[in-house]
Amino acid sequence: MRPALAPDPTPADAALIPLAAAGRADVFFFGTLAHAAVLARVLDRPLGPLDRVPAALPGYRRVRAKGASYPVLVPAPGRRVEGFLLKRPGPRDIRRINHFESDEYEALHLPIAGGGRAWAFVGLDALPPTDEPWDLDAWTRAHMPAYLAEVVDYWMADAPG
């Protein structure tokens, strides 16, 4: 499913965030990785106070993925998704984020509300959306402990170091 807003044509063809973006580009998180504890676990490092800043992605809405507890983005002109930017992650962070997101999402370089662009992971066609809105606080209460243990720790066991 391609986004309604046209991504930057040069990097958008990549399924992953290119390592050349390390230290130069931000990454937008709208789902489970918008939770600081999940992101810190995936990155395998503590987050500093300036690592994560609130941001919004225009032209989309966030819904639960079919058969999953986590969300996907769907094009929605006139709407926006609140989330967080990881500010200029380094090469190790990029490799670990790509490892975590690579099976069900592709990275696109998209415009962020207020100006600028950031990498965001948009669900592949194999990850169909539902029409059910997804909420980080509700997900945290219902799913986060099991998600950290069963998904993050398992999936990241063989992540690049």
Backbone bond lengths (Angstrom), bond angles and torsions (degrees), N, CA, C in turn:
res aa  C-N    CA-C-N  psi(-1)  N-CA   C-N-CA  omega(-1)  CA-C   N-CA-C  phi
1 M - - - 1.437 - - 1.520 106.98 -
2 R 1.281 118.09 118.03 1.465 123.81 -179.43 1.522 110.13 -88.88
3 P 1.322 117.47 143.47 1.463 121.05 -179.02 1.514 112.22 -68.28
4 A 1.323 115.10 154.89 1.456 120.75 178.46 1.519 111.08 -70.93
5 L 1.326 117.05 -37.51 1.459 120.04 178.09 1.514 108.60 -84.49
6 A 1.296 116.68 133.45 1.457 120.41 -177.28 1.525 110.84 -69.19
7 P 1.333 116.96 124.78 1.450 119.45 175.38 1.523 110.23 -76.03
8 D 1.310 115.08 166.19 1.455 121.59 174.15 1.530 107.21 -57.03
9 P 1.343 120.22 121.97 1.455 121.29 -171.41 1.521 114.51 -67.24
10 T 1.303 119.27 -27.46 1.456 119.66 -177.07 1.520 112.33 -68.87
11 P 1.348 119.40 -59.00 1.453 117.74 -177.46 1.515 114.82 -83.33
12 A 1.313 119.55 -11.16 1.464 121.20 -173.10 1.516 112.96 -66.44
13 D 1.332 117.93 -20.73 1.449 120.04 -179.51 1.524 112.27 -73.03
14 A 1.320 117.67 -15.45 1.456 121.39 -179.22 1.521 110.03 -79.42
15 A 1.331 116.32 138.27 1.457 120.04 176.67 1.523 110.87 -77.76
16 L 1.322 117.01 -23.01 1.456 122.79 -178.45 1.520 109.72 -121.80
17 I 1.318 116.03 165.56 1.468 119.82 174.20 1.525 107.19 -71.40
18 P 1.324 118.64 126.04 1.470 119.25 179.89 1.527 110.84 -68.26
19 L 1.317 116.50 142.51 1.463 120.19 178.78 1.517 111.99 -61.30
20 A 1.330 117.11 -23.42 1.470 120.33 177.02 1.528 111.61 -62.93
21 A 1.328 117.78 -18.90 1.471 121.21 178.96 1.529 112.04 -79.90
22 A 1.328 117.36 -12.75 1.469 121.28 -177.10 1.523 110.62 -57.80
23 G 1.326 114.84 131.45 1.458 121.05 178.53 1.513 114.58 76.99
24 R 1.343 117.57 -3.30 1.467 120.97 -176.78 1.518 113.51 -123.22
25 A 1.320 117.99 -24.21 1.469 121.14 -174.02 1.526 110.04 -125.42
26 D 1.325 115.17 153.06 1.459 121.80 177.54 1.527 109.86 -93.83
27 V 1.332 115.70 160.84 1.463 121.96 176.32 1.527 107.57 -123.17
28 F 1.343 116.31 130.33 1.462 122.49 179.83 1.524 109.27 -95.34
29 F 1.338 115.68 128.99 1.462 121.58 176.37 1.516 109.35 -117.38
30 F 1.330 115.70 133.45 1.464 121.96 -175.46 1.518 112.76 -123.79
31 G 1.324 117.44 -8.55 1.455 120.89 -174.07 1.507 112.08 -122.86
32 T 1.316 116.33 -130.64 1.460 120.31 -176.08 1.524 112.05 -59.39
33 L 1.319 118.00 -34.92 1.468 120.25 179.81 1.524 112.61 -75.53
34 A 1.321 117.90 -4.97 1.468 120.25 172.05 1.529 110.36 -75.87
35 H 1.318 117.01 -14.88 1.467 120.89 175.53 1.530 108.07 -82.84
36 A 1.310 116.93 125.03 1.468 121.81 -174.24 1.529 112.35 -57.37
37 A 1.332 118.37 -39.48 1.466 120.51 -178.36 1.525 111.75 -67.26
38 V 1.330 116.95 -38.41 1.465 120.54 178.75 1.526 109.41 -68.27
39 L 1.327 116.92 -46.12 1.460 120.19 -179.66 1.529 111.04 -61.64
40 A 1.321 117.52 -43.49 1.467 120.47 179.04 1.529 110.64 -61.68
41 R 1.335 117.27 -37.75 1.464 120.84 179.04 1.521 110.51 -67.04
42 V 1.337 116.98 -42.92 1.465 120.38 179.06 1.530 110.54 -65.21
43 L 1.327 116.87 -42.94 1.469 120.28 -179.38 1.525 112.01 -75.34
44 D 1.323 116.80 -17.62 1.461 122.57 -178.31 1.529 111.30 59.84
45 R 1.341 113.58 43.48 1.465 119.85 177.48 1.522 108.50 -162.42
46 P 1.331 116.40 155.44 1.468 118.08 174.98 1.525 110.44 -70.95
47 L 1.312 115.73 151.24 1.462 120.76 176.86 1.518 108.92 -93.63
48 G 1.326 116.09 134.67 1.454 120.74 174.91 1.517 110.47 -81.21
49 P 1.326 117.71 165.07 1.470 120.99 -177.26 1.527 113.52 -63.34
50 L 1.310 118.94 -21.75 1.465 121.10 -179.27 1.522 112.89 -103.53
51 D 1.332 117.81 1.01 1.467 121.04 -179.24 1.523 112.51 -68.62
52 R 1.329 117.29 -34.97 1.461 123.54 -170.12 1.509 109.61 -123.64
53 V 1.337 116.70 122.80 1.465 120.21 178.90 1.529 109.40 -130.09
54 P 1.342 117.81 144.63 1.464 120.57 178.26 1.532 111.04 -60.64
55 A 1.323 115.24 144.99 1.467 121.26 179.30 1.524 108.30 -157.39
56 A 1.324 115.73 170.54 1.468 120.87 177.81 1.521 109.61 -139.17
57 L 1.314 114.93 146.43 1.457 123.03 178.74 1.528 108.04 -111.14
58 P 1.338 117.84 113.15 1.468 119.63 -178.85 1.529 112.25 -78.57
59 G 1.340 114.46 154.19 1.457 120.38 173.59 1.517 115.19 85.92
60 Y 1.323 117.15 12.75 1.462 121.74 -179.36 1.519 110.40 -138.85
61 R 1.336 114.59 165.43 1.456 121.55 165.60 1.528 106.80 -133.72
62 R 1.308 115.74 159.37 1.467 122.48 -175.78 1.523 107.99 -108.42
63 V 1.337 115.84 125.24 1.462 121.49 178.43 1.531 109.02 -133.17
64 R 1.322 114.94 160.61 1.464 119.55 177.66 1.525 109.57 -69.67
65 A 1.325 115.99 140.14 1.460 121.20 174.56 1.529 108.74 -75.91
66 K 1.311 116.64 144.14 1.464 121.62 -179.14 1.530 109.69 -61.63
67 G 1.334 115.44 128.99 1.455 120.82 177.99 1.518 114.86 74.65
68 A 1.331 117.51 14.68 1.467 120.89 -176.87 1.526 110.08 -137.32
69 S 1.323 115.47 164.84 1.469 119.90 175.78 1.519 111.29 -95.31
70 Y 1.317 118.10 -6.52 1.467 122.64 -175.82 1.531 110.76 -104.96
71 P 1.339 117.02 167.70 1.463 120.08 -171.90 1.525 114.74 -100.92
72 V 1.317 112.90 169.86 1.463 123.43 167.69 1.526 107.42 -133.20
73 L 1.308 114.74 162.29 1.464 121.13 174.86 1.517 109.14 -95.18
74 V 1.324 116.44 140.45 1.459 120.77 172.30 1.525 107.87 -126.52
75 P 1.325 116.92 140.87 1.462 119.40 179.06 1.525 111.11 -57.94
76 A 1.322 115.93 136.70 1.466 121.73 -179.51 1.522 108.49 -156.08
77 P 1.335 117.17 86.75 1.467 119.71 -179.62 1.529 111.00 -53.20
78 G 1.316 115.93 137.32 1.450 121.64 179.15 1.520 114.37 85.08
79 R 1.311 118.11 -6.03 1.471 122.28 178.61 1.520 109.39 -105.84
80 R 1.327 115.91 173.50 1.464 120.20 175.03 1.518 109.71 -153.05
81 V 1.306 114.84 154.33 1.456 122.27 179.78 1.519 108.17 -112.76
82 E 1.327 115.40 125.89 1.465 120.68 175.55 1.524 108.76 -82.00
83 G 1.319 115.58 145.14 1.459 120.70 178.54 1.514 109.92 -168.78
84 F 1.319 115.25 -149.19 1.460 121.19 -178.38 1.514 110.42 -138.47
85 L 1.321 115.05 147.79 1.457 121.43 170.59 1.519 108.57 -97.62
86 L 1.310 116.08 134.49 1.455 121.43 165.00 1.519 104.22 -91.08
87 K 1.308 116.17 116.64 1.459 121.61 -172.34 1.527 111.19 -78.26
88 R 1.311 114.89 118.38 1.457 124.39 172.37 1.532 114.94 40.85
89 P 1.319 116.51 61.01 1.467 118.88 179.75 1.528 111.66 -63.71
90 G 1.314 115.44 149.17 1.462 121.81 179.47 1.520 112.15 -80.61
91 P 1.332 117.25 178.89 1.469 121.50 -176.69 1.532 113.96 -58.84
92 R 1.316 117.77 -41.30 1.471 120.23 179.81 1.529 110.17 -63.92
93 D 1.328 116.78 -43.52 1.466 120.45 177.70 1.523 110.77 -60.79
94 I 1.327 117.05 -44.95 1.477 120.92 -179.63 1.528 109.96 -60.54
95 R 1.322 117.41 -45.70 1.472 119.91 179.76 1.525 110.95 -60.63
96 R 1.311 117.88 -41.37 1.466 121.18 -178.23 1.539 111.04 -71.06
97 I 1.325 117.34 -39.74 1.472 120.61 176.55 1.527 109.90 -63.59
98 N 1.325 117.33 -46.70 1.466 120.77 178.26 1.526 110.94 -58.76
99 H 1.313 117.37 -42.14 1.463 121.62 179.28 1.535 110.39 -60.63
100 F 1.313 116.32 -44.07 1.463 121.34 -177.49 1.528 112.01 -68.21
101 E 1.312 117.75 -40.09 1.469 122.07 -172.95 1.524 114.32 -94.03
102 S 1.318 119.28 -10.98 1.458 122.03 -163.71 1.516 116.32 -64.57
103 D 1.316 120.03 -29.54 1.463 119.67 -174.06 1.522 114.75 -75.51
104 E 1.322 118.02 -30.34 1.459 119.70 -172.10 1.524 114.62 -122.51
105 Y 1.305 116.94 -3.27 1.463 120.79 -175.86 1.520 110.41 -134.35
106 E 1.328 114.75 159.61 1.463 120.23 169.70 1.518 108.38 -124.54
107 A 1.314 115.33 146.06 1.462 120.79 -178.45 1.523 109.79 -86.62
108 L 1.326 115.53 129.86 1.462 122.13 175.16 1.521 108.24 -124.98
109 H 1.313 116.24 147.04 1.469 122.15 179.59 1.525 106.56 -96.30
110 L 1.330 116.66 104.11 1.461 122.18 -168.53 1.523 112.07 -117.96
111 P 1.347 116.28 155.56 1.470 119.85 176.31 1.527 110.98 -71.07
112 I 1.320 115.09 139.35 1.464 122.82 178.68 1.525 108.24 -105.52
113 A 1.322 116.88 145.17 1.470 121.21 177.32 1.522 109.40 -55.57
114 G 1.314 116.17 137.11 1.459 121.13 179.92 1.514 113.58 90.07
115 G 1.313 117.49 -2.84 1.462 121.03 177.90 1.519 112.33 109.18
116 G 1.283 114.78 157.26 1.458 121.23 -179.03 1.512 111.79 87.35
117 R 1.309 114.49 178.57 1.459 122.18 -179.54 1.521 108.24 -135.17
118 A 1.304 115.03 158.90 1.462 120.73 175.77 1.522 108.14 -149.80
119 W 1.305 115.22 156.13 1.453 120.46 172.83 1.523 108.39 -76.27
120 A 1.325 116.41 137.71 1.462 122.07 175.96 1.522 107.46 -139.92
121 F 1.313 116.45 147.44 1.457 120.99 179.75 1.518 109.50 -97.12
122 V 1.331 115.07 119.01 1.462 123.47 -179.49 1.526 107.29 -106.25
123 G 1.330 117.35 135.59 1.459 121.77 -176.95 1.515 112.99 -61.01
124 L 1.315 115.05 141.14 1.456 121.50 174.43 1.526 109.21 -76.33
125 D 1.324 116.53 166.69 1.466 120.41 -179.00 1.530 112.39 -59.38
126 A 1.329 117.29 -25.95 1.466 121.18 179.40 1.528 112.18 -72.00
127 L 1.329 117.27 -7.52 1.467 122.41 179.23 1.530 107.95 -116.53
128 P 1.340 117.44 78.15 1.466 119.70 -174.53 1.528 112.33 -70.12
129 P 1.322 115.97 146.98 1.462 120.28 178.08 1.524 111.29 -83.27
130 T 1.321 115.06 155.74 1.460 120.95 165.80 1.531 105.19 -97.56
131 D 1.306 117.10 -174.03 1.464 119.81 173.86 1.532 110.38 -102.29
132 E 1.334 116.25 8.15 1.462 122.18 -176.04 1.532 110.84 -84.82
133 P 1.327 118.34 118.97 1.468 119.67 176.95 1.529 110.27 -58.25
134 W 1.329 115.65 148.15 1.469 121.35 -179.83 1.517 108.93 -113.29
135 D 1.330 116.35 135.09 1.458 122.31 -177.13 1.527 109.44 -126.12
136 L 1.328 117.23 126.66 1.463 122.07 -177.26 1.528 112.08 -61.70
137 D 1.327 117.90 -42.97 1.467 119.87 -178.94 1.531 111.39 -63.65
138 A 1.321 117.02 -43.64 1.470 120.34 178.64 1.528 110.37 -64.84
139 W 1.333 116.75 -42.21 1.464 120.67 177.61 1.530 110.71 -61.43
140 T 1.328 117.14 -42.19 1.466 121.55 -179.30 1.525 110.51 -58.87
141 R 1.318 116.55 -46.25 1.470 120.50 -179.54 1.534 111.87 -65.35
142 A 1.312 116.79 -40.80 1.465 120.38 -172.65 1.528 114.44 -88.47
143 H 1.326 117.63 -31.64 1.467 118.99 -166.78 1.524 116.89 -128.94
144 M 1.318 119.64 -17.79 1.465 118.86 -168.23 1.525 115.29 -60.36
145 P 1.332 121.51 -46.97 1.470 118.21 -178.06 1.536 112.61 -57.53
146 A 1.321 116.78 -46.97 1.462 119.98 179.27 1.522 110.82 -66.31
147 Y 1.325 116.92 -38.28 1.461 121.23 -179.82 1.524 110.66 -62.18
148 L 1.318 117.16 -44.40 1.467 120.28 179.21 1.519 110.71 -60.58
149 A 1.308 116.96 -45.79 1.459 120.72 -176.69 1.525 112.56 -73.12
150 E 1.319 116.74 -48.71 1.459 120.46 -171.49 1.517 113.82 -85.06
151 V 1.314 117.32 -34.62 1.459 119.62 -175.14 1.520 111.41 -101.04
152 V 1.312 116.56 -59.77 1.463 119.14 -174.00 1.522 110.95 -62.86
153 D 1.323 117.94 -53.12 1.462 119.54 -176.63 1.524 111.51 -63.60
154 Y 1.324 117.54 -41.26 1.464 120.61 178.26 1.527 111.06 -65.80
155 W 1.321 116.65 -50.64 1.456 121.73 -175.10 1.524 112.08 -65.87
156 M 1.320 116.65 -35.03 1.461 120.24 -176.15 1.526 112.84 -88.73
157 A 1.331 118.62 -1.34 1.467 121.23 -178.46 1.524 112.15 -57.93
158 D 1.323 117.53 -33.74 1.470 120.01 -179.83 1.532 111.90 -110.83
159 A 1.321 116.35 25.37 1.473 120.86 -179.02 1.523 110.86 -71.57
160 P 1.339 116.10 153.10 1.464 119.12 176.05 1.517 110.62 -62.58
161 G 1.311 115.71 143.20 1.396 123.98 -169.87 1.404 128.59 -77.92
